[in-house]
Amino acid sequence: MNIDWSQFKIRIDINKDPETLYNAWATRNGIEYWFLRKSEYKDPSGRIRGGDEQVSVGDSYTWLWHGWPDETVEHGEILEANGRDKFSFRFGNAGSCHVNIYKENGLQIVQLIQDNIPLTEEGKFNFHVGCKEGWTFHLTNMKSIYENGVDLKNKDLSFKGLVNR
């Protein structure tokens, strides 16, 4: 088997309108609803964007995760944000993530591609395998929250090694 360690792609169908799914990535309130403990988006001048204000290309972000202490923080930059169906961001040292929202055979699809993953042992293990596992869970959680109102995340810092944090 020949694995391209520099990238992966995952897709999930979510029964929700494209505007809601786009805002789930491109606004602080949206991304905190299904994914993060805390998000802060700043425009290039350093102004913090409002909760329902969409990000733009060149904005930066600071993200804090459920189940992780404040010292585990992610910083990055918004690479693409078209206001409808494409959202991309630099994901720290793990490469870049590209989200596409589209219809296929009557289903609303959310597709995430993470690419430019470093071709090192750390890159293969932490960013290809680890991020793919994380994104698979979080996209599943996104579907669960938007379709059924059930959040699958464990938010308790005392538990370690759980797939749902």
C-alpha positions in Angstrom: 0.0 0.0 0.0 1.3 3.4 -1.0 0.3 6.1 1.5 0.6 9.8 0.7 1.7 11.0 4.1 1.6 14.7 3.0 -2.2 14.8 3.0 -5.5 13.2 3.7 -9.2 13.8 2.9 -12.3 13.0 4.9 -15.9 13.7 4.0 -19.2 13.5 5.9 -22.8 14.2 5.0 -24.6 16.6 7.3 -28.3 17.4 6.9 -28.0 21.1 7.4 -28.1 24.1 5.1 -24.8 25.3 3.5 -24.9 28.7 5.2 -25.1 27.2 8.7 -22.3 24.7 7.8 -20.0 27.5 6.5 -20.7 29.7 9.5 -19.8 26.7 11.7 -16.2 27.3 10.5 -16.1 31.0 9.7 -17.5 32.5 12.9 -16.5 32.4 16.5 -20.0 31.4 17.7 -20.2 28.7 15.0 -16.9 27.0 15.6 -17.4 27.1 19.4 -20.8 25.5 19.0 -19.5 22.2 17.7 -15.7 22.1 18.0 -13.8 24.4 20.3 -13.8 25.6 23.9 -12.8 29.0 22.8 -12.0 30.7 19.5 -10.7 34.2 18.8 -10.6 35.5 15.3 -8.7 38.8 14.7 -8.6 40.9 11.5 -5.1 42.0 10.2 -5.4 45.3 12.3 -5.7 43.2 15.5 -9.5 43.8 16.0 -11.2 40.8 17.5 -14.2 39.8 15.3 -17.7 39.6 16.8 -19.2 36.2 17.6 -21.3 36.0 14.4 -19.0 38.0 12.2 -17.4 36.0 9.4 -13.6 35.9 9.1 -11.7 37.0 6.1 -8.5 36.0 4.3 -5.6 37.2 6.3 -7.3 37.0 9.7 -5.6 35.1 12.5 -7.0 32.8 15.1 -6.3 31.5 18.5 -8.1 28.2 19.5 -8.5 26.4 22.8 -9.7 22.8 22.9 -12.2 21.1 25.2 -10.4 18.6 27.5 -7.0 20.3 27.2 -5.5 23.0 29.4 -5.0 26.5 28.3 -1.3 25.8 27.5 -2.5 23.7 24.6 -3.3 26.4 22.1 -3.4 26.6 18.3 -2.5 29.7 16.4 -3.0 30.1 12.6 -4.1 32.2 9.7 -7.2 32.1 7.5 -6.1 31.3 3.9 -9.5 31.3 2.2 -12.9 32.4 3.2 -15.4 32.9 0.4 -18.5 33.4 2.5 -20.3 30.4 1.0 -18.6 27.1 0.7 -14.8 27.3 0.9 -12.8 27.8 4.1 -9.0 27.2 4.5 -6.6 27.8 7.3 -3.0 27.2 8.2 -3.0 24.6 11.0 0.1 25.4 13.0 3.0 23.0 12.1 0.5 20.4 10.8 0.0 21.9 7.4 -3.1 23.5 6.0 -6.8 22.5 6.1 -9.3 23.1 3.3 -13.0 22.8 4.0 -15.4 22.5 1.0 -19.2 22.4 1.4 -21.2 21.0 -1.5 -24.1 18.8 -2.6 -23.5 15.3 -3.9 -26.3 13.0 -4.9 -28.8 15.1 -2.9 -26.7 15.1 0.3 -24.9 18.1 1.8 -21.2 17.2 2.1 -18.5 18.7 4.4 -15.1 17.7 3.0 -11.8 18.5 4.8 -8.5 18.1 3.2 -5.4 18.6 5.3 -2.2 19.0 3.2 1.4 20.2 3.4 1.9 17.8 6.3 5.6 17.5 7.0 7.1 14.3 5.8 8.9 13.5 9.1 8.1 10.8 11.6 6.4 13.4 13.8 4.4 14.6 10.8 3.3 11.1 9.8 2.3 10.1 13.4 1.1 13.3 14.9 -0.3 15.2 11.9 -1.4 12.5 9.4 -2.6 9.8 11.8 -3.4 12.0 14.8 -5.1 14.8 13.0 -7.0 12.4 10.8 -8.3 10.7 13.9 -9.2 14.0 15.5 -10.9 15.4 12.4 -12.9 12.2 11.9 -14.2 12.5 15.5 -14.9 16.2 15.3 -16.8 16.0 11.9 -18.8 13.1 13.4 -19.5 15.4 16.4 -20.5 18.2 14.0 -23.1 15.9 12.4 -24.4 14.7 15.8 -24.8 18.3 17.1 -26.4 19.7 14.0 -28.7 16.8 13.2 -29.6 15.6 16.7 -28.4 18.2 19.2 -26.1 15.7 21.0 -22.5 16.9 21.8 -20.2 13.8 21.9 -17.1 15.7 23.3 -15.8 14.8 26.8 -14.8 18.1 28.4 -13.3 16.8 31.6 -9.6 17.5 31.9 -9.1 14.6 34.3 -9.6 12.0 31.5 -6.6 11.4 29.3 -6.4 9.4 26.0 -10.0 9.6 25.0 -10.9 9.8 21.4 -13.7 12.3 22.2 -11.8 15.2 23.5 
